[in-house]
Amino acid sequence: MEVYILDSLLRRTAVFDKFESLIWTERFSDLGDFELDLKSTLENRSQFLSGTRLAINSSYRVMEVETVEDATDADGKDILKVTGHSIETILNDRVAVEGLDELTLVNPNWTITDTPGNVARTMFDHICRDGALDIKDIITFLQPGTIFPDSTIPEPTTPIVWVQQPDQLFPAIKQVCDTYDLGFRLVRNFDMSQLYFDIYAGNDRTTRQTTLPPVVFAVNLENIQNTSELTTIQGAKNVAYVFSEAGFAVVYGDGVDPDVDGFERRVLGINASDITVDNPDVSGALNQRGIEELNKNRAQYLFDGEINQYNEYTYGVDYDLGDLVELRNKDGIITYKRVTEQIFVSDAQGERSYPTLAISQFVGENDWLSWTNKNTVWFDYDTDYTAWGDLT
């Protein structure tokens, strides 16, 4: 693995491929980070200064050196430990407010009505492209558009009314993305001195679609190991009663039958006192609040395991951050998981790269999501996916 030092124009100026260890982690909807250990020499100390930006081969992500520690390890070797975060951290150096005039003092909240993805884009563009607060807030090298293909997972298309209280821009964008299963990234177009900011939903790489080759991790395929399973409905709710002085709404969870009753009806009461008659869309705000709170109180099926670092799938080719992949246990239970991290490691044991997966959706035998698989017969997988044949 090669580590590149970038100049002020984001071009590679030096390469380092000899170091003690490197852990480089990229994330879907959070800051990435890295830890680099190398010999403490005059050259290394002069190259890895706080504020230096780094890249690695086969990645669009950029990291920034934040902390440099020069120390002696237990074996008496002088080690330079360099750590930092991905350059999305610049959003922690910008403020999410609509303006800096006298109206801000009267009503500091920023109200944006749009789809969730566009709410996040509007906040970024307003501050970092347009320089609405100060022209010096504009991020250098930003380009319009994207260098990546469109996501195959559709973004939410229902407009929301987002009321943003004054905050740093990073947590403001992250809150929107986390609530609506979106990711964000600020990436470098190699040595072109170009940066692109994306809000994206990822790609569906499960067997329920035919657009992209599926990515399947299964015990019997030997690309996942040390598995564990947990099922719980503790705290799960499927209906929300949302109360405010401006009105009342009954909201049902995604895919929940409105006629659900008896022991199957699990109601969540929500005090939405902040939604007032001054809201331009009271009904939409009440429904939005109900959906957001129900998403926090879903039933959980956790099927977890360690991805074999030598699995057959290649990051950036077969899958990317934000993609949905498929996990199967020995009983054929399907779990859709999102790739939330990609970890690169280089040390004395060699180079390896593997993803971290987070729960997205669970399909059980009678789950409402499993209707498309009712006529599918799953058998014991003792070969790779390409030999499975037609599963429809």
C-alpha positions as CSV (number, residue, x, y, z in Angstrom):
1,M,0.0,0.0,0.0
2,E,1.3,3.5,-0.9
3,V,0.7,6.6,1.1
4,Y,0.9,9.9,-0.9
5,I,1.6,13.3,0.5
6,L,-0.5,15.9,-1.3
7,D,0.5,19.5,-2.1
8,S,-1.7,22.6,-1.8
9,L,-3.3,21.7,-5.1
10,L,-4.1,18.2,-4.0
11,R,-1.4,16.7,-6.2
12,R,0.9,13.9,-5.2
13,T,4.3,15.2,-4.2
14,A,5.8,12.2,-2.3
15,V,5.1,8.6,-1.8
16,F,5.8,6.4,1.3
17,D,5.5,2.6,1.1
18,K,7.8,1.7,4.0
19,F,6.2,2.1,7.4
20,E,5.5,0.0,10.4
21,S,1.7,-0.1,10.1
22,L,-1.3,1.8,8.5
23,I,-5.0,1.6,9.4
24,W,-7.1,3.6,6.9
25,T,-10.8,3.6,7.4
26,E,-13.4,5.2,5.1
27,R,-17.0,5.6,6.1
28,F,-20.5,6.0,4.5
29,S,-22.0,8.7,6.7
30,D,-19.3,9.7,9.2
31,L,-15.7,10.9,9.2
32,G,-13.1,8.5,8.1
33,D,-9.8,8.3,10.0
34,F,-6.3,6.8,9.8
35,E,-3.4,5.8,12.0
36,L,0.1,5.6,10.5
37,D,3.1,4.4,12.4
38,L,6.6,4.9,10.9
39,K,10.2,5.3,12.0
40,S,10.9,8.6,13.6
41,T,13.5,10.1,11.1
42,L,14.2,13.7,10.1
43,E,12.6,13.1,6.7
44,N,9.4,11.6,8.2
45,R,9.1,14.3,10.8
46,S,9.5,17.0,8.2
47,Q,7.0,15.4,5.9
48,F,4.2,14.5,8.2
49,L,3.2,17.8,9.8
50,S,-0.2,18.7,11.2
51,G,-2.4,19.9,8.4
52,T,-0.7,17.8,5.7
53,R,-3.2,16.0,3.4
54,L,-2.7,12.3,2.5
55,A,-4.1,9.9,0.0
56,I,-3.6,6.2,-0.8
57,N,-3.6,4.3,-4.1
58,S,-7.0,3.1,-5.3
59,S,-9.0,5.5,-3.2
60,Y,-10.7,8.9,-3.9
61,R,-10.7,9.8,-0.2
62,V,-8.4,12.3,1.4
63,M,-7.2,12.4,5.0
64,E,-5.7,15.3,7.0
65,V,-2.9,14.9,9.6
66,E,-4.2,16.3,12.9
67,T,-1.9,14.8,15.5
68,V,1.8,13.7,15.4
69,E,3.3,11.9,18.3
70,D,7.0,11.2,18.5
71,A,7.7,8.4,21.0
72,T,9.7,5.4,21.9
73,D,7.9,2.0,21.9
74,A,8.4,-0.9,24.2
75,D,11.2,-2.3,22.1
76,G,13.1,0.9,22.2
77,K,12.4,2.0,18.7
78,D,11.6,5.6,17.9
79,I,8.2,5.7,16.4
80,L,6.3,8.5,14.8
81,K,2.5,8.0,15.2
82,V,0.5,10.1,12.8
83,T,-3.3,10.3,13.1
84,G,-6.2,12.3,11.6
85,H,-9.6,12.3,9.9
86,S,-11.0,12.6,6.4
87,I,-11.3,16.0,5.0
88,E,-15.1,16.0,5.5
89,T,-14.0,17.3,8.9
90,I,-13.9,20.8,7.4
91,L,-17.7,20.7,7.8
92,N,-17.0,21.0,11.5
93,D,-15.3,24.3,10.7
94,R,-18.5,25.8,9.1
95,V,-21.7,26.9,10.7
96,A,-25.2,25.8,9.6
97,V,-27.3,28.9,9.7
98,E,-29.1,30.6,6.9
99,G,-27.7,34.1,7.3
100,L,-25.8,36.5,9.6
101,D,-28.2,39.5,9.5
102,E,-30.7,40.8,12.0
103,L,-33.3,38.2,11.1
104,T,-31.0,35.5,12.5
105,L,-31.3,37.2,15.9
106,V,-35.1,37.1,15.7
107,N,-35.4,33.5,14.4
108,P,-32.1,31.7,14.2
109,N,-33.7,28.4,12.9
110,W,-33.2,27.6,9.3
111,T,-36.2,26.0,7.6
112,I,-35.7,24.1,4.4
113,T,-38.6,22.3,2.5
114,D,-37.3,19.7,0.1
115,T,-36.5,16.0,-0.2
116,P,-34.0,14.8,2.5
117,G,-31.1,14.6,0.0
118,N,-31.7,18.0,-1.3
119,V,-32.0,19.4,2.3
120,A,-28.4,18.2,3.0
121,R,-27.2,19.5,-0.4
122,T,-28.8,22.9,0.2
123,M,-27.1,23.3,3.5
124,F,-23.7,22.4,2.0
125,D,-24.1,24.5,-1.1
126,H,-25.4,27.5,0.8
127,I,-22.3,27.6,3.1
128,C,-19.5,25.9,1.2
129,R,-20.2,26.7,-2.5
130,D,-22.1,30.1,-2.3
131,G,-20.3,31.5,0.7
132,A,-23.7,32.9,1.9
133,L,-22.2,33.6,5.4
134,D,-18.8,34.7,4.2
135,I,-17.1,34.2,0.8
136,K,-14.1,32.9,2.7
137,D,-16.2,29.8,3.8
138,I,-16.2,28.5,0.2
139,I,-14.2,25.3,-0.1
140,T,-11.4,25.5,-2.7
141,F,-11.5,23.2,-5.7
142,L,-15.2,22.2,-5.5
143,Q,-16.7,21.1,-8.8
144,P,-20.4,20.7,-9.7
145,G,-21.8,17.2,-10.2
146,T,-20.1,14.0,-9.4
147,I,-17.5,11.5,-10.7
148,F,-19.6,8.5,-9.6
149,P,-22.5,6.7,-11.3
150,D,-26.0,7.4,-10.0
151,S,-27.0,5.2,-7.0
152,T,-29.4,2.4,-7.8
153,I,-31.1,2.7,-4.4
154,P,-33.6,5.6,-4.7
155,E,-33.4,8.5,-2.4
156,P,-36.5,9.4,-0.4
157,T,-38.7,11.6,-2.8
158,T,-41.2,12.9,-0.3
159,P,-40.5,16.5,0.6
160,I,-39.9,17.2,4.3
161,V,-39.8,20.4,6.3
162,W,-36.4,20.5,8.0
163,V,-35.9,23.0,10.8
164,Q,-32.2,23.3,11.5
165,Q,-31.1,25.0,14.7
166,P,-27.8,26.8,14.7
167,D,-25.0,24.2,14.7
168,Q,-21.8,23.2,13.0
169,L,-22.4,22.1,9.4
170,F,-21.1,18.5,9.9
171,P,-23.6,17.3,12.6
172,A,-26.4,19.1,10.7
173,I,-25.8,17.2,7.5
174,K,-25.0,14.0,9.3
175,Q,-28.4,14.1,11.2
176,V,-30.3,14.4,7.9
177,C,-28.3,11.6,6.3
178,D,-28.6,9.3,9.3
179,T,-32.3,9.8,9.6
180,Y,-33.0,9.0,5.9
181,D,-30.3,6.4,5.2
182,L,-28.1,8.6,3.1
183,G,-24.3,9.0,3.0
184,F,-22.0,11.9,2.2
185,R,-18.5,12.2,0.9
186,L,-15.9,14.8,-0.2
187,V,-13.6,13.1,-2.7
188,R,-10.6,14.0,-4.7
189,N,-10.4,13.4,-8.5
190,F,-6.8,12.1,-8.3
191,D,-4.3,14.8,-9.4
192,M,-6.8,17.1,-11.2
193,S,-7.1,19.6,-8.3
194,Q,-10.8,18.9,-8.1
195,L,-13.1,18.0,-5.2
196,Y,-16.6,16.7,-5.5
197,F,-19.2,16.6,-2.7
198,D,-21.9,13.9,-2.9
199,I,-25.0,13.0,-1.0
200,Y,-25.8,9.5,-2.1
201,A,-27.9,6.4,-1.2
202,G,-25.6,3.6,-2.5
203,N,-26.3,0.6,-4.7
204,D,-28.5,-2.5,-4.2
205,R,-26.2,-5.5,-4.6
206,T,-28.6,-8.1,-3.2
207,T,-30.2,-11.0,-5.1
208,R,-33.6,-9.2,-5.2
209,Q,-32.3,-7.0,-8.1
210,T,-30.8,-7.8,-11.5
211,T,-29.1,-4.5,-12.4
212,L,-25.8,-5.2,-10.7
213,P,-23.9,-8.4,-9.8
214,P,-25.0,-9.4,-6.3
215,V,-22.6,-9.6,-3.4
216,V,-23.5,-12.4,-1.0
217,F,-21.8,-13.4,2.2
218,A,-22.8,-16.9,3.5
219,V,-21.5,-19.3,6.1
220,N,-21.3,-22.1,3.6
221,L,-19.5,-19.9,1.0
222,E,-16.8,-19.6,3.6
223,N,-16.5,-15.8,3.1
224,I,-18.0,-15.1,6.6
225,Q,-17.1,-16.7,9.9
226,N,-17.7,-16.5,13.6
227,T,-21.4,-15.6,13.1
228,S,-23.9,-14.7,15.8
229,E,-27.7,-14.2,15.7
230,L,-30.0,-12.2,17.9
231,T,-33.7,-11.4,17.4
232,T,-35.6,-8.9,19.6
233,I,-38.9,-7.0,19.5
234,Q,-38.1,-5.3,22.8
235,G,-39.0,-1.6,22.5
236,A,-40.3,-2.2,18.9
237,K,-43.2,0.1,17.8
238,N,-45.2,0.0,14.6
239,V,-47.8,2.8,15.1
240,A,-47.2,6.4,16.3
241,Y,-49.6,8.9,17.8
242,V,-48.1,12.3,17.3
243,F,-49.5,15.1,19.4
244,S,-49.0,18.9,19.1
245,E,-51.0,22.0,19.8
246,A,-51.4,22.3,16.0
247,G,-52.9,18.9,15.4
248,F,-52.7,15.1,15.7
249,A,-51.6,12.3,13.4
250,V,-51.5,8.5,13.4
251,V,-48.5,7.3,11.5
252,Y,-47.7,3.7,10.6
253,G,-44.3,2.2,10.1
254,D,-43.0,1.4,6.7
255,G,-44.9,-1.6,5.4
256,V,-47.2,-1.9,8.4
257,D,-50.9,-2.7,7.7
258,P,-53.1,0.1,8.9
259,D,-55.5,-2.5,10.2
260,V,-52.9,-3.9,12.6
261,D,-54.6,-4.5,16.0
262,G,-54.5,-6.4,19.3
263,F,-51.2,-7.7,20.5
264,E,-49.6,-6.9,17.1
265,R,-50.3,-3.2,17.5
266,R,-47.4,-1.5,19.3
267,V,-48.1,2.2,19.7
268,L,-45.6,5.0,20.4
269,G,-46.8,8.3,21.8
270,I,-44.8,11.3,20.6
271,N,-45.0,14.8,22.1
272,A,-44.3,17.2,19.2
273,S,-44.9,20.4,21.0
274,D,-42.3,22.2,18.8
275,I,-44.7,21.8,15.8
276,T,-47.0,24.8,16.1
277,V,-49.7,26.5,14.0
278,D,-47.1,28.7,12.5
279,N,-45.7,25.6,10.7
280,P,-46.5,26.0,6.9
281,D,-47.3,22.2,6.7
282,V,-48.5,20.9,10.0
283,S,-49.7,17.6,8.6
284,G,-46.5,16.9,6.8
285,A,-44.4,17.8,9.9
286,L,-46.5,15.5,12.1
287,N,-46.1,12.6,9.7
288,Q,-42.4,13.3,9.3
289,R,-41.9,13.2,13.1
290,G,-43.8,10.0,13.4
291,I,-41.7,8.3,10.7
292,E,-38.4,9.5,12.2
293,E,-39.4,8.2,15.7
294,L,-40.7,4.9,14.4
295,N,-37.4,4.4,12.6
296,K,-35.7,4.6,15.9
297,N,-37.9,1.9,17.4
298,R,-37.9,-1.0,14.9
299,A,-37.7,-4.7,15.7
300,Q,-34.2,-6.0,15.3
301,Y,-32.8,-9.1,13.8
302,L,-29.0,-9.1,14.1
303,F,-27.0,-11.6,12.1
304,D,-23.4,-10.7,12.4
305,G,-20.1,-12.2,11.6
306,E,-16.5,-11.5,10.5
307,I,-16.0,-10.9,6.8
308,N,-13.1,-13.0,5.5
309,Q,-10.4,-10.5,4.6
310,Y,-9.5,-12.6,1.7
311,N,-13.1,-12.8,0.3
312,E,-13.7,-12.7,-3.5
313,Y,-15.2,-9.2,-3.6
314,T,-13.1,-6.2,-4.4
315,Y,-13.8,-2.7,-2.9
316,G,-14.5,-0.1,-5.5
317,V,-15.3,-2.8,-8.1
318,D,-17.8,-5.3,-6.7
319,Y,-19.2,-3.0,-3.9
320,D,-18.7,0.5,-2.4
321,L,-19.6,2.4,0.7
322,G,-23.3,2.7,1.1
323,D,-24.1,-0.4,-0.9
324,L,-26.6,-3.0,0.3
325,V,-25.1,-6.6,0.4
326,E,-26.7,-9.8,1.4
327,L,-25.9,-12.1,4.3
328,R,-27.4,-15.6,4.8
329,N,-27.2,-17.9,7.7
330,K,-27.3,-21.7,7.5
331,D,-31.1,-21.7,7.6
332,G,-31.5,-19.3,4.6
333,I,-32.4,-16.3,6.7
334,I,-31.6,-13.2,4.7
335,T,-30.2,-10.0,6.1
336,Y,-29.6,-7.0,4.0
337,K,-26.6,-5.0,5.3
338,R,-25.2,-1.7,4.4
339,V,-21.4,-1.3,3.9
340,T,-20.7,1.5,6.4
341,E,-16.9,1.3,6.6
342,Q,-14.0,0.0,4.5
343,I,-10.9,-0.7,6.4
344,F,-7.4,-0.9,4.8
345,V,-4.6,-2.4,6.9
346,S,-0.9,-2.7,6.1
347,D,1.5,-4.0,8.6
348,A,4.0,-6.8,9.2
349,Q,1.4,-9.4,8.4
350,G,0.8,-7.9,4.9
351,E,-1.9,-5.9,3.3
352,R,-5.7,-6.5,3.6
353,S,-8.9,-4.7,3.2
354,Y,-12.4,-5.6,4.4
355,P,-15.8,-4.0,5.0
356,T,-17.9,-3.3,8.1
357,L,-21.6,-4.1,7.6
358,A,-24.5,-2.6,9.5
359,I,-28.1,-3.9,9.7
360,S,-30.5,-2.5,7.1
361,Q,-33.4,-4.9,6.6
362,F,-34.4,-8.3,7.8
363,V,-36.4,-10.8,5.7
364,G,-37.8,-13.7,7.6
365,E,-40.2,-16.4,6.4
366,N,-43.3,-14.3,7.0
367,D,-41.8,-10.8,7.0
368,W,-43.6,-8.3,4.8
369,L,-40.4,-7.8,2.8
370,S,-40.1,-11.5,1.9
371,W,-43.1,-11.7,-0.5
372,T,-40.8,-11.5,-3.5
373,N,-39.0,-14.6,-2.4
374,K,-42.0,-16.8,-1.7
375,N,-41.3,-19.1,-4.7
376,T,-37.6,-19.3,-4.1
377,V,-36.0,-22.5,-2.9
378,W,-32.7,-22.0,-1.0
379,F,-30.3,-24.9,-0.8
380,D,-27.0,-25.4,0.9
381,Y,-24.4,-23.3,-0.7
382,D,-21.3,-25.2,-1.3
383,T,-19.9,-23.3,-4.2
384,D,-19.5,-19.7,-5.3
385,Y,-22.4,-17.5,-6.3
386,T,-21.9,-17.7,-10.0
387,A,-22.8,-21.4,-9.9
388,W,-26.1,-21.0,-8.1
389,G,-28.1,-20.5,-11.2
390,D,-31.4,-18.6,-11.5
391,L,-33.0,-17.9,-8.1
392,T,-36.2,-16.3,-9.3
